[in-house]
Amino acid sequence: MKKRIKRLLLLLFLLAATPAHGAIARVNSASLGDNAAAATIAAPATSHTAGNLLVVYIAWAGTTVTVTGITDTAGNTYSQCTGALASDVNAGRSDLWFAKNIAGNASNVVTVTFSASIDFRRIAVFQYSGADTVSPFEVAVNTSGTGTSLTSPSFSPAASGNVNVAGGDQSASGNTWTAGANYTLGPLPGSSYTEDRIAAPAGAQTASITNSAAITILMSLASFKAAGGGGGAPPSQLPTMGCCAFAGDIGGSLFSQTLTALADWIPCGTDSTCSTFYRVCDTPLHCMDFLPGPHNLEIFVVKRIGTTETAHSLGTAAFTVTSQ
């Protein structure tokens, strides 16, 4: 009996402690490349859905002109991905901006404004569903180099399940781009490339791009969290262990797993507010109680220095207890 209980506890711990995130998906994209000089560039009108994430890739000639802002038909607010701006005297500049939890529009036009009229302007707009709606941007890097391939600096997202978006231009044209390992090519506006990686892992990693000719290449890269990607604050007071202590849910449902209440689940009793519920213990003083039905658990790592505590979410797990 005790061995079976410990096995169930281990399974429950793994379900609750493994970071689990909503799945990000690329919904659509739109792009434009224009070699003539102008102070703006606009992507073709595209249907954008409320609540989604927009990531905007921009490239232009020279190293002195800057992007002063981005607007769209729906009135969304855009922010620069700090650290993504790449610059080279031969290949110009590239950058990434984003708009979170967007207002939808069936024919949305995204427009970039520059600090001065400039030529060789490029834009690509990616729409993603399933992204964090509060603080999706996590980390960005940039680089440039000469050759047939380019690898980004190492970057380390804290969350798994991110989407990594990269793009850049080159010092020539008419060449062929090949996406890096685990990445998929996106639109190729003008002489630029874009690529993304869905469901990227957490921790140190790089991205790469290959060109059919030896040229100067730029890369701007940013990583965005999925919904439920961690980093949130814990409840102000966790439930006290005891009968029906976990009848309520903590956190949100991110993935599902069914556990069947066999003899390993010890019936704890009933009271006026709970039907039969099940207690799982690894020691007599360390128990969790669950009603039959769906439940969510969120696991936190808490660091305490003196009287100050900081918490980081490891992720949320959803599971269902069924009586037998």
PyMOL commands that set and color helices and strands:
alter all, ss='L'
color gray80, all
select helices_A, chain A and resi 2-17
alter helices_A, ss='H'
color red, helices_A
select strands_A, chain A and resi 25-34+38-42+46-48+53-60+67-72+79-80+86-88+92-99+105-108+110-118+121-129+137-151+162-168+177-179+184-185+193-200+208-224+258-260+266-269+277-283+286-290+293-305+308-322
alter strands_A, ss='S'
color yellow, strands_A
deselect
rebuild
show_as cartoon
